[in-house]
């Protein structure tokens, strides 16, 4: 099955809540929604008197995503004590963490596959104070999408800033991502952690870097952002075979689960992405990808990261259906022709 959906709540959605977004995606005949975790700013507080004895997911006054007791993370099924310290989002995905379960069940009922993208500015390579915050952002994204019953967290990893040699940044990224995956598995999170191919050489995330990282650390999967890869490789995605080669390189990492991709138009120059554009602009065309998807028929999700969001998600779904219909019609025509020839004989 090929799923299409927008990177964020649809622009046409009158309500701006996650619940509204899921319903709107379904009403647009789309079947995927990537949550944009734009900021992960948190504050800490102690439980109110009426929150003592509650589970973290039962706190309704804030989006409390984690609690600490004696410098350790409180298990989610442990009741809150007055000395526990709550970690609360300043701006949550929903009003409270407990609401995620209901939204997730609704998404399942409407057949909308949920995913999340961690904040786009990430720094897992400098080992500065910011690095710890970025690792927390990825952890929180994993907790959120797990509560929603979603499939994957997509993230970037870091910049080459010049303050450290590139090989040191790479080594820090490998170590920090390995630590993240150790925590991921200990926490029992079900979604995949996906590392996205990036669009600029100054950012860790060429196809080779992503595949090498995913080969080195169990549980990681590569996320192919086609406009990013197209930009980094000087406009390499032209024919259906170019897309097929790319998909076949990432497919083995998913171990039977659906592969995860993103698409939009793009402006690029000198091996560097300039900006994402609507699909009909630029030299990156969706039709060859649709030909590939109809040929190899992978289980996949294609997210529209175009500025037009749901409009281009629907456009991709329409083009994919059109290509598939033509292939079916051609197959029927060839079969009838063969049957007629056999009858004449």
MILO-151061 format. One line per 10 residues: their letters; for each residue x, y, z of N, C-alpha, C. Coordinates in steps of 0.1 Angstrom, whole numbers, plus 2048, in hexadecimal, padded with zeros to 3 digits. Layout:
! residues N
a = X Y Z X Y Z X Y Z; ...
//
This chain:
! residues 345
xxxxxxxxxx = 808 7F4 800 800 800 800 809 80C 800; 805 816 7F8 80C 823 7F8 803 82E 7FF; 809 834 809 801 83E 810 807 84C 80D; 7FE 856 80C 802 863 80A 7FD 86C 815; 804 876 818 7FF 880 823 808 88C 824; 804 896 82B 80C 8A2 82D 815 8A2 839; 81F 8AA 838 829 8AD 843 823 8B8 84C; 819 8B5 854 813 8BF 85C 804 8BF 85A; 7FD 8C6 863 7EE 8C7 862 7EB 8CE 855; 7E1 8C9 84E 7DE 8CF 841 7DC 8DE 842
xxxxxxxxxx = 7E0 8E5 838 7DF 8F4 838 7D0 8F8 837; 7C8 8EF 831 7B9 8F2 830 7B1 8EE 83C; 7B8 8E8 846 7B1 8E3 852 7AC 8EF 85A; 79F 8F0 85D 79A 8FC 864 79E 8FB 873; 79E 8EF 879 7A3 8EE 886 7B2 8EB 885; 7BA 8EF 88F 7C8 8ED 88F 7CD 8E2 899; 7C4 8DB 89E 7C8 8D0 8A8 7CC 8C4 8A0; 7D4 8BB 8A6 7D8 8AE 8A0 7CB 8A6 89C; 7C1 8A6 8A5 7B5 89E 8A1 7AF 8A4 895; 7AE 8B1 894 7A8 8B7 888 7B1 8B3 87B
xxxxxxxxxx = 7BE 8B3 87D 7C6 8B0 872 7C4 8A2 86D; 7C3 898 876 7C1 88A 872 7B4 889 86B; 7A9 88F 870 79C 88E 869 79D 895 85B; 7A4 8A0 85A 7A5 8A7 84D 7AD 89E 843; 7B7 898 848 7BF 88F 83F 7B6 884 839; 7AE 87E 842 7A5 874 83E 79B 879 834; 795 885 837 78B 88A 82E 791 88E 820; 79E 890 81F 7A4 893 813 7A9 887 80B; 7A4 87B 810 7A8 86E 80B 7B7 86B 80B; 7BE 871 815 7CC 86E 817 7CD 864 823
xxxxxxxxxx = 7D8 85E 825 7D9 853 82F 7E6 854 837; 7EC 860 838 7F8 861 841 7F9 870 845; 7FF 872 851 801 87F 857 80E 87F 85F; 817 888 85B 823 88A 862 822 896 86B; 823 894 878 822 89F 882 82F 8A6 881; 82F 8B3 882 83A 8BC 882 83D 8C0 890; 848 8BB 896 84C 8BE 8A3 855 8CB 8A2; 84F 8D6 8A0 856 8E2 89D 85F 8E6 8A9; 85A 8E6 8B5 862 8EA 8C1 860 8DF 8CB; 86A 8DD 8D3 868 8D4 8DF 86C 8DB 8EC
xxxxxxxxxx = 868 8E7 8ED 86B 8EF 8F9 863 8E9 905; 86A 8E7 910 864 8E1 91C 866 8E9 928; 85E 8E7 932 860 8ED 93F 85E 8E2 949; 863 8E4 955 862 8D9 95F 859 8DF 96B; 852 8D6 971 84A 8DA 97D 847 8CE 985; 843 8D0 992 83F 8C5 99A 830 8C3 999; 82B 8B7 99C 81C 8B4 99B 814 8BD 9A4; 808 8C1 9A0 7FF 8C8 9A8 7F9 8BD 9B2; 7F2 8C2 9BD 7ED 8B9 9C7 7E3 8AF 9C0; 7DB 8B4 9B7 7D1 8AB 9B1 7D6 8A2 9A6
xxxxxxxxxx = 7E3 8A3 9A4 7EA 89A 99A 7F2 88F 9A1; 7F3 890 9AE 7FB 885 9B5 7F3 878 9B4; 7FB 86E 9B1 7F4 860 9B0 7F0 85D 9A2; 7F0 867 999 7EC 865 98B 7F8 85F 983; 7F4 859 978 7FF 855 96F 802 861 966; 80D 861 960 811 86D 957 807 870 94C; 802 865 946 7F8 867 93B 7EA 86C 940; 7E8 86C 94E 7DC 871 953 7DC 880 957; 7E8 886 956 7EA 895 958 7E3 89C 94D; 7DA 8A5 950 7D3 8AC 945 7D6 8BB 944
xxxxxxxxxx = 7DD 8C1 94E 7DF 8CF 94E 7EA 8D3 945; 7F3 8CA 942 7FF 8CD 939 801 8C0 930; 809 8C2 926 80E 8B7 91E 81B 8B2 925; 819 8AA 92F 824 8A4 937 829 898 930; 835 898 92B 83A 88D 923 843 883 92B; 848 888 936 852 880 93D 852 885 94C; 856 87C 955 858 880 963 865 87A 968; 86B 882 971 878 87D 977 876 87B 986; 87C 871 98B 87C 86E 999 88B 86A 99D; 891 872 9A5 89F 86F 9A9 8A8 86E 99D
xxxxxxxxxx = 8A7 877 994 8AF 878 988 8AE 86D 97E; 8A3 865 980 8A0 85A 977 892 85C 971; 890 857 965 883 859 95E 879 84F 965; 86E 855 969 863 84E 96F 85C 845 965; 85A 838 968 853 82F 95F 845 834 95D; 83F 833 951 832 839 94E 827 833 956; 828 827 95B 81D 821 963 820 823 972; 829 82C 976 82B 82F 984 824 83C 988; 81B 83B 993 814 847 997 81D 853 99B; 819 85F 999 821 86B 99C 821 86D 9AB
xxxxxxxxxx = 82D 872 9AF 830 875 9BD 833 884 9BE; 831 88A 9CA 833 899 9CB 841 89E 9C7; 84B 895 9C8 859 899 9C5 85D 896 9B7; 854 890 9AF 857 88D 9A1 857 89B 999; 85F 89B 98F 860 8A7 987 85B 8A4 979; 850 8AC 975 84A 8A9 968 851 8B2 95D; 853 8AB 951 858 8B3 946 84C 8B5 93D; 849 8C2 93A 83D 8C6 933 840 8CE 927; 83A 8CB 91C 83C 8D3 90F 835 8E0 911; 83C 8EB 90C 836 8F8 90C 82B 8F9 902
xxxxxxxxxx = 82C 8F2 8F7 822 8F1 8ED 821 8E3 8E8; 816 8DC 8ED 815 8CE 8EA 80F 8CA 8DD; 810 8BD 8D9 80A 8B8 8CE 7FB 8B8 8D0; 7F7 8B4 8DC 7E9 8B5 8E0 7E9 8BC 8ED; 7DD 8BE 8F3 7DC 8C6 900 7E3 8BE 90B; 7E2 8B1 90B 7E9 8A9 915 7EE 89C 90F; 7F8 895 915 7FD 889 910 7F2 87E 90F; 7E9 87E 918 7DF 874 919 7D6 874 90C; 7D5 880 906 7CC 881 8FA 7D2 879 8EE; 7DF 877 8EE 7E5 870 8E2 7DF 863 8DF
xxxxxxxxxx = 7DB 85B 8EA 7D6 84E 8E8 7C9 84F 8E0; 7C0 858 8E3 7B3 859 8DC 7B5 85E 8CE; 7BF 867 8CB 7C1 86C 8BE 7C7 860 8B5; 7D0 858 8BC 7D6 84D 8B5 7CC 842 8B1; 7C2 840 8BA 7B8 836 8B7 7AF 83B 8AC; 7AC 848 8AC 7A4 84E 8A1 7AB 84D 893; 7B9 850 894 7C1 84E 887 7C0 840 882; 7C1 836 88B 7C1 828 886 7B3 825 880; 7A8 82B 886 79B 828 881 799 82E 873; 79F 83A 871 79E 841 864 7A9 83D 85B
xxxxxxxxxx = 7B1 834 85F 7BC 82F 856 7C6 83A 852; 7CA 842 85C 7D4 84C 85A 7E0 848 861; 7EB 846 85A 7F8 842 860 7FF 84E 866; 802 84E 873 809 859 87A 818 857 87A; 81F 863 879 82D 863 87A 830 871 880; 83D 873 883 841 880 889 84F 883 884; 851 890 881 85F 895 87E 864 89D 88A; 86F 899 88F 876 8A1 89A 879 8AF 895; 87C 8B9 89E 880 8C6 89A 88B 8C6 88F; 889 8CF 885 893 8CE 87A 8A1 8D2 87D
xxxxxxxxxx = 8A2 8DB 887 8B0 8DF 88B 8B4 8D5 896; 8BE 8CD 892 8C3 8C3 89C 8D2 8C4 89C; 8D7 8C1 8A8 8E6 8C1 8AA 8EA 8B5 8B3; 8EC 8AA 8AD 8F1 89E 8B4 900 89C 8B2; 907 8A6 8AC 915 8A5 8A9 91E 8AD 8B1; 91A 8B8 8B7 923 8C0 8BE 926 8BD 8CD; 91C 8B4 8D3 91D 8B1 8E1 91D 8BD 8EA; 915 8C7 8E5 913 8D3 8ED 906 8D1 8F6; 903 8DC 8FE 8F6 8DB 906 8EB 8D9 8FC; 8EB 8DE 8F0 8E0 8DD 8E7 8DE 8CE 8E3
xxxxxxxxxx = 8E9 8C7 8E2 8E8 8B9 8DE 8DF 8B1 8E8; 8E0 8B3 8F5 8D8 8AC 8FE 8C9 8AF 8FC; 8C6 8BC 8F9 8B8 8C0 8F6 8B3 8BA 8E9; 8BC 8B9 8DF 8B8 8B2 8D2 8B5 8A3 8D4; 8BD 89D 8DC 8BB 88F 8DF 8AE 88D 8E7; 8AB 896 8F0 89E 896 8F7 892 898 8ED; 894 8A0 8E3 88A 8A3 8D9 886 896 8D1; 891 88F 8CE 88F 882 8C7 888 878 8D0; 88C 877 8DC 885 86E 8E6 877 872 8E7; 874 87F 8E9 866 883 8EB 85E 880 8DE
xxxxxxxxxx = 864 882 8D3 85C 87E 8C6 859 86F 8C6; 862 867 8CB 860 859 8CB 854 855 8D5; 854 85C 8E0 84A 859 8EA 83C 85D 8E5; 83C 869 8DE 82F 86E 8D9 82A 865 8CE; 832 861 8C4 82D 859 8B9 82A 84B 8BE; 831 846 8C8 82D 839 8CE 81F 839 8D4; 81D 844 8DB 80F 846 8E2 804 847 8D7; 808 84C 8CB 7FE 84E 8C1 7FC 841 8B8; 805 837 8BB 805 82B 8B3 80A 82D 8A5; 813 837 8A3 818 83A 896 824 832 893
xxxxxxxxxx = 82A 834 887 834 82B 881 842 830 882; 845 83D 882 853 841 881 856 84F 886; 862 851 88B 867 85F 88E 871 862 883; 870 86D 87C 87A 871 872 882 87C 878; 88F 87C 876 897 887 87C 8A4 889 874; 8A9 896 875 8B6 899 870 8BF 897 87C; 8CD 899 87A 8D6 896 885 8DF 8A1 888; 8E4 8A9 87F 8EC 8B4 883 8F4 8BA 878; 8FA 8C6 87B 901 8CE 871 910 8CD 873; 917 8CF 868 926 8D1 869 928 8E0 86B
xxxxxxxxxx = 92B 8E4 877 92C 8F2 87A 93A 8F8 878; 944 8F0 878 952 8F5 877 958 8F6 884; 950 8F5 88F 956 8F6 89D 95E 8E9 8A1; 95A 8DE 89A 960 8D1 89C 963 8CB 88E; 96E 8C3 88E 970 8BC 881 964 8B3 87D; 962 8B1 870 957 8A9 86C 957 89B 871; 963 895 872 964 888 877 960 887 886; 962 891 88E 95E 891 89C 94F 893 89D; 949 89B 894 93B 89C 894 934 88F 890; 93A 888 886 934 87B 882 935 871 88D
xxxxxxxxxx = 940 871 894 942 868 8A0 938 86B 8AB; 936 877 8AE 92C 87B 8B8 91E 877 8B4; 91B 879 8A7 90D 875 8A2 90B 866 8A4; 915 85E 8A0 914 850 8A1 912 84C 8B0; 91A 852 8B9 919 84E 8C7 90B 852 8CD; 907 85E 8C9 8FA 863 8CF 8EE 85C 8C9; 8EE 859 8BC 8E3 851 8B7 8E3 843 8BC; 8EF 83D 8BF 8EF 830 8C5 8E9 830 8D3; 8EC 83B 8DB 8E6 83C 8E8 8D7 83E 8E7; 8D3 846 8DD 8C4 847 8DB 8BD 83A 8D8
xxxxxxxxxx = 8C4 832 8D0 8BD 825 8CD 8BD 81B 8D8; 8C8 81C 8E1 8C8 814 8ED 8BC 818 8F6; 8BA 825 8F8 8AF 82A 900 8A2 826 8F9; 8A1 827 8EC 895 824 8E4 890 816 8E7; 89A 80D 8E6 897 7FE 8E8 893 7FB 8F7; 89A 802 900 897 7FF 90E 88A 805 912; 885 810 90B 878 815 90E 86D 80D 907; 871 804 8FE 867 7FC 8F7 85F 803 8ED; 864 80E 8E7 85D 816 8DD 85B 80D 8D0; 84F 80D 8CB 84C 805 8BF 84F 80C 8B2
xxxxxxxxxx = 84E 819 8B1 851 820 8A4 860 81F 8A0; 862 820 893 870 821 88E 876 82F 891; 883 82F 891 88A 83C 892 891 83D 884; 88D 847 87D 892 849 86F 89B 855 86E; 8A6 853 867 8B0 85E 864 8AE 863 856; 8AB 870 854 8A7 875 848 8B4 87A 83F; 8B3 877 833 8BD 87C 829 8BB 88B 828; 8C5 893 829 8C4 8A2 82A 8C9 8A8 81C; 8C6 8B5 81B 8C8 8BB 80E 8D4 8C4 80C; 8DD 8C5 816 8E8 8CE 816 8F5 8C7 81B
xxxxxxxxxx = 900 8C8 814 90C 8C1 819 911 8C6 827; 90C 8D2 82B 910 8D6 838 909 8D0 844; 8FF 8C6 840 8F7 8BF 84A 8FA 8B0 848; 8FC 8A9 853 8FE 89B 853 8F1 895 84C; 8F3 88C 842 8E7 886 83D 8E8 883 82E; 8F3 881 828 8F4 87C 81A 8EE 86D 81B; 8EA 868 80F 8E5 85B 80F 8EF 851 814; 8FB 852 810 906 849 816 907 84A 825; 907 856 82A 908 858 838 8FD 851 840; 8F1 853 83A 8E5 84E 841 8E5 83F 841
xxxxxxxxxx = 8E8 839 835 8E8 82A 834 8F3 824 83D; 8FF 82B 83D 90A 826 846 905 826 854; 8FF 831 859 8FA 832 866 8F0 827 86A; 8E6 825 860 8DC 81B 863 8E2 80D 863; 8EC 80B 85B 8F3 7FE 85B 8FA 7FB 868; 8FF 806 86E 907 805 87A 8FF 803 887; 8F3 809 887 8EB 809 894 8DE 802 891; 8DC 7F8 898 8CF 7F0 897 8C3 7F8 89A; 8B9 7F6 892 8AC 7FD 895 8AA 80A 88D; 8B4 810 888 8B3 81C 880 8AE 819 872
xxxxxxxxxx = 8A6 822 86C 8A2 820 85E 8A5 82D 856; 8A8 82D 849 8AB 839 841 89D 83F 83C; 89C 84C 83D 891 853 838 895 85B 82B; 88F 857 820 893 85E 814 88B 86A 811; 891 876 812 88A 882 80E 88F 885 800; 887 882 7F6 88B 883 7E8 891 891 7E4; 88A 89C 7E7 890 8A9 7E3 89D 8AB 7EA; 89F 8A7 7F6 8AC 8A8 7FC 8B7 8A1 7F5; 8B4 894 7F2 8BE 88C 7EB 8C1 891 7DD; 8B6 895 7D6 8B7 89B 7C8 8C0 8A7 7C9
xxxxxxxxxx = 8BF 8AF 7D3 8C7 8BB 7D4 8D6 8B8 7D6; 8D8 8AF 7E0 8E6 8AC 7E3 8EE 8A5 7D8; 8E6 89E 7CF 8ED 896 7C4 8EC 89E 7B7; 8E9 8AB 7B7 8E9 8B3 7AB 8DE 8AF 7A1; 8D2 8AB 7A7 8C7 8A9 79E 8C7 89B 798; 8CA 890 7A0 8CC 883 79B 8C0 87B 799; 8B4 880 79E 8A8 878 79D 8A0 87D 791; 8A1 875 786 89B 879 779 892 86E 774; 897 862 773 890 857 76D 88A 84E 778; 880 846 775 87B 83D 77F 885 834 785
xxxxxxxxxx = 88F 830 77D 89A 827 781 8A2 82E 78D; 8A3 83B 78C 8AB 842 797 8A3 841 7A4; 896 842 7A4 88E 840 7B0 88E 832 7B5; 88D 829 7AB 88D 81B 7AF 89A 817 7B6; 8A5 81B 7B1 8B2 818 7B7 8B3 81D 7C5; 8AE 829 7C7 8AE 82F 7D5 8A5 827 7DE; 899 824 7DA 890 81C 7E3 895 80F 7E6; 89C 808 7DC 8A1 7FB 7DF 8AD 7FB 7E9; 8B4 807 7E9 8BF 808 7F3 8B9 809 802; 8AE 80F 803 8A9 812 811 89F 807 816
xxxxxxxxxx = 899 800 80C 88F 7F6 810 893 7EB 81A; 89F 7E6 818 8A4 7DB 821 8A4 7DF 830; 8A6 7EC 833 8A7 7F0 841 899 7F0 848; 88E 7EF 841 881 7F0 848 87C 7E2 84C; 882 7D7 849 87F 7CA 84E 870 7C7 84C; 86A 7CA 841 85D 7C6 83E 853 7D1 841; 856 7DB 849 84D 7E6 84B 84E 7F1 840; 844 7FA 83F 843 803 834 84E 80D 834; 854 810 829 85F 819 828 859 827 828; 861 831 82C 85D 83E 82F 864 848 826
xxxxxxxxxx = 85D 851 81F 863 85A 816 85C 868 816; 863 872 811 85D 87F 810 860 885 802; 856 88D 7FD 858 892 7EF 852 8A0 7EF; 859 8A8 7E6 854 8B6 7E2 85C 8BA 7D6; 858 8C6 7D1 861 8CC 7C7 86D 8D2 7CF; 877 8D7 7C7 883 8DC 7CE 88B 8E5 7C4; 890 8F0 7CA 89A 8F8 7C3 8A8 8F5 7C9; 8B1 8F2 7C0 8BF 8EE 7C5 8C9 8F4 7BB; 8D6 8F5 7C0 8E1 8F9 7B8 8EE 8F5 7BF; 8F7 8F1 7B7 905 8ED 7BC 905 8E2 7C7
xxxxxxxxxx = 8FC 8D8 7C5 8FB 8CE 7CE 8F5 8D1 7DC; 8ED 8DC 7DC 8E7 8E1 7E9 8D9 8E5 7E7; 8D0 8E1 7F0 8C2 8E5 7EF 8C1 8F3 7F2; 8B9 8FA 7EB 8B6 908 7ED 8A8 90A 7F5; 89E 904 7EF 891 904 7F6 888 8FA 7F0; 87E 8F5 7F9 874 8EC 7F4 869 8F4 7ED; 863 8EE 7E3 859 8F5 7DB 84D 8EB 7D8; 842 8F1 7D3 838 8E8 7CE 83D 8DE 7C4; 837 8D2 7C3 83B 8C8 7BB 83C 8CB 7AC; 833 8D4 7A7 833 8D7 799 83E 8E1 795
xxxxxxxxxx = 846 8E6 79F 851 8EF 79C 85E 8E7 79E; 868 8EC 797 875 8E6 798 877 8DA 78F; 882 8D3 790 886 8C8 786 884 8BA 78C; 87E 8B9 798 87C 8AC 79E 86D 8A9 79C; 86B 89F 794 85D 89B 790 859 88F 798; 84B 88F 79B 846 884 7A2 842 878 79A; 83F 87A 78D 83B 86F 784 845 863 784; 852 865 783 85B 85A 783 85A 852 790; 858 859 79B 857 852 7A8 84A 84A 7A8; 83F 84F 7A2 832 848 7A1 834 83B 799
xxxxxxxxxx = 83C 83C 78E 83E 831 785 845 826 78D; 84F 82A 795 857 821 79E 84E 81A 7A8; 846 822 7AF 83D 81D 7B9 833 813 7B3; 82E 816 7A7 824 80C 7A1 82B 800 79C; 838 801 799 840 7F5 794 844 7EC 79F; 849 7F1 7AA 84F 7E9 7B5 845 7E7 7C0; 83A 7EF 7C1 82F 7EE 7CA 834 7EC 7D9; 83C 7F5 7DE 841 7F3 7EC 836 7F7 7F6; 837 7F3 802 82E 7F8 80D 835 805 811; 82F 811 80E 837 81D 810 82E 829 814
xxxxxxxxxx = 833 833 81B 82D 83F 81E 835 84A 817; 82E 853 810 834 85E 809 82E 86B 80F; 836 873 816 832 87F 81C 835 88B 813; 82B 894 812 82D 8A0 80B 833 8AB 814; 840 8AE 811 846 8B9 818 846 8C6 810; 83E 8C6 806 83C 8D2 7FD 835 8DD 805; 838 8EA 802 830 8F5 808 821 8F4 807; 81D 8EC 7FD 80E 8EA 7FB 808 8DF 803; 811 8D8 80A 80D 8CD 813 802 8C4 80D; 7F6 8C5 812 7EC 8BB 80E 7E8 8BC 7FF
xxxxxxxxxx = 7E9 8C7 7F9 7E6 8C9 7EB 7F0 8C0 7E3; 7FD 8C0 7E6 806 8B8 7DF 806 8A9 7E3; 801 8A7 7EF 7FF 899 7F3 7F4 892 7EB; 7E9 89A 7E9 7DE 895 7E0 7E3 894 7D2; 7EB 89E 7CE 7F0 89D 7C0 7F8 891 7BE; 801 88D 7C7 809 881 7C6 800 874 7C6; 7F6 874 7CE 7ED 869 7CE 7E6 868 7C1; 7E1 873 7BB 7DB 873 7AE 7E4 86E 7A3; 7F0 873 7A3 7F9 86F 798 7FC 860 79A; 7FE 85B 7A6 801 84D 7A8 7F5 844 7A4
xxxxxxxxxx = 7E9 849 7A7 7DD 841 7A2 7DC 841 793; 7E0 84D 78D 7DF 84E 77E 7E9 844 777; 7F5 844 77D 7FF 83B 777 7FB 82D 779; 7F6 829 785 7F1 81C 787 7E6 818 77E; 7DD 821 77C 7D1 81E 773 7D6 81B 764; 7E0 823 760 7E5 821 752 7EC 814 751; 7F3 810 75C 7FA 803 75B 7F0 7F7 75B; 7E5 7F9 763 7DB 7EE 763 7D4 7ED 756; 7D1 7F9 750 7CA 7F9 743 7D3 7F3 738; 7E0 7F6 739 7E9 7F1 72F 7EB 7E2 731
xxxxxxxxxx = 7EB 7DD 73D 7EB 7CF 740 7DF 7C7 73B; 7D3 7CD 73D 7C7 7C7 738 7C7 7C7 729; 7CB 7D1 722 7CC 7D2 714 7D5 7C7 70E; 7E1 7C6 714 7EA 7BC 710 7E5 7AE 712; 7DE 7AB 71D 7D8 79E 720 7CE 79B 715; 7C5 7A4 712 7BA 7A2 709 7C0 79F 6FB; 7CB 7A7 6F8 7D1 7A5 6EB 7D7 797 6EA; 7DD 792 6F5 7E3 785 6F5 7D8 77A 6F4; 7CD 77D 6FB 7C2 773 6FA 7BC 772 6EC; 7BB 77E 6E6 7B5 77E 6D8 7BF 777 6CF
xxxxx = 7CC 779 6D0 7D5 772 6C8 7D5 763 6CA; 7D3 75F 6D6 7D2 750 6D9 7C5 74A 6D3; 7BA 752 6D3 7AE 74D 6CD 7AF 74B 6BE; 7B6 755 6B8 7B8 754 6A9 7C0 748 6A5; 7C9 744 6AE 7D1 738 6AB 7C9 72C 6AC
//
